[in-house]
Amino acid sequence: MPIIEENEEKKKYLKGYIYCKRREKQLAQQIDELRDQKMFPSVNNDGMPHGSGISDLSGYVAQLDDLISQLEHEREMAVKQYEEIHDQINTMEDNVLRELLVRKYLLDQRWEKIAVAMDYEYRYILKLHGKALRNFQIPEKGH
């Protein structure tokens, strides 16, 4: 496999935890919005008579339960992803490369912040990242 494709595959694997955390955040926002909609329904000023305003909550509860279940599942997946990626990064021998990968893919830090934190030039951090990717190994599927 060409090095560029291999590196993209490694980045995709390493970003797995970040993707789980983002999905978790989206689900939490959906839950908040659903709760807000039920607590503060929009006013219907169409001049037409409406019922008492009391509605069946079963659809709301089912939708909320579904989102909460999805959120719990996503949190479990995030923990598993974190542990797997963390353990795989820790198999690397070079402390600097390990720190860089942890900062980028587990802490979701930007390159500029990583450069400052590690006291390296921005360009050198990018060079180190390439070296880290070359040295990083995705675990085999059976593990």
C-alpha positions in Angstrom: 0.0 0.0 0.0 1.4 3.4 -0.9 2.6 5.5 2.1 0.0 8.2 1.6 -2.9 5.7 1.7 -1.4 4.0 4.6 -1.0 7.3 6.5 -4.6 8.2 5.7 -5.8 4.9 7.1 -3.7 5.4 10.3 -5.2 8.9 10.7 -8.7 7.6 10.3 -8.0 5.0 12.9 -6.5 7.5 15.3 -9.4 9.9 14.8 -11.9 7.2 15.9 -12.0 8.5 19.5 -12.5 12.1 18.3 -15.4 11.1 16.0 -17.0 9.2 18.9 -16.8 12.3 21.2 -18.2 14.5 18.5 -21.1 12.1 17.9 -21.7 12.0 21.7 -21.8 15.8 21.8 -24.3 15.9 18.9 -26.6 13.4 20.6 -26.4 15.4 23.9 -27.4 18.5 22.0 -30.3 16.7 20.3 -31.5 15.6 23.7 -31.3 19.1 25.1 -33.2 20.5 22.0 -35.9 17.8 22.3 -36.3 18.6 26.0 -36.4 22.4 25.3 -39.1 21.9 22.6 -41.3 20.0 25.0 -40.8 22.4 27.9 -41.1 25.6 25.7 -43.3 24.7 22.7 -43.6 27.3 20.1 -46.8 29.4 20.3 -49.2 28.9 17.4 -50.9 32.2 16.6 -52.9 31.2 13.7 -56.2 32.4 15.2 -57.7 28.9 15.1 -59.1 27.2 18.2 -56.8 24.4 19.6 -57.2 21.8 22.2 -56.3 22.2 25.9 -52.6 22.0 25.1 -52.2 18.6 26.9 -50.7 16.2 24.4 -49.7 12.5 24.4 -46.2 12.3 25.8 -45.5 8.7 24.6 -43.9 9.8 21.3 -41.7 12.3 23.1 -40.7 9.8 25.7 -39.9 7.1 23.1 -37.8 9.6 21.1 -36.0 10.8 24.2 -35.4 7.2 25.4 -34.0 6.3 21.9 -31.6 9.3 22.0 -30.5 8.5 25.5 -29.8 4.9 24.5 -27.8 6.1 21.5 -25.8 8.5 23.8 -25.0 5.8 26.3 -23.9 3.5 23.4 -21.7 6.3 22.0 -20.1 6.9 25.4 -19.3 3.2 25.7 -17.8 3.3 22.2 -15.7 6.4 23.0 -14.3 4.7 26.1 -13.4 1.6 24.1 -11.9 3.7 21.3 -9.9 5.8 23.7 -8.4 2.7 25.5 -7.6 0.9 22.3 -5.9 4.0 20.7 -4.1 4.9 23.9 -2.8 1.4 24.3 -1.7 1.3 20.7 0.1 4.7 20.9 1.9 3.5 24.1 3.4 0.6 22.2 5.6 3.2 20.4 9.1 3.5 21.8 9.7 7.3 21.2 8.2 9.4 24.0 8.1 12.5 21.9 6.1 10.8 19.1 3.8 9.2 21.7 3.1 12.6 23.3 2.4 14.2 19.9 -0.1 11.5 18.9 -1.8 11.7 22.3 -2.2 15.4 22.1 -3.5 15.3 18.5 -5.7 12.3 18.5 -6.9 11.8 22.1 -6.8 15.4 23.4 -7.9 16.8 20.0 -5.4 19.7 20.2 -4.6 21.9 17.2 -1.1 21.8 15.7 -0.3 25.3 17.0 -1.2 24.4 20.6 0.8 21.2 20.3 3.9 23.1 19.0 3.7 25.5 21.9 3.1 22.8 24.5 6.0 20.7 23.3 8.2 23.7 22.7 8.9 22.9 19.0 8.5 24.9 15.8 5.2 24.4 14.1 6.8 23.0 10.9 8.9 20.6 13.0 5.7 19.3 14.7 4.3 18.5 11.3 7.5 16.7 10.4 7.4 14.7 13.7 3.8 13.8 12.9 4.9 12.2 9.6 7.5 10.3 11.5 5.0 9.3 14.2 2.6 8.0 11.5 5.4 6.0 9.9 6.2 4.4 13.3 2.6 3.8 14.3 0.9 0.5 13.7 -2.8 -0.1 13.5 -3.6 -3.3 15.5 -4.6 -6.3 13.6 -8.4 -6.9 13.4 -8.3 -10.0 15.7 -7.0 -8.0 18.7 
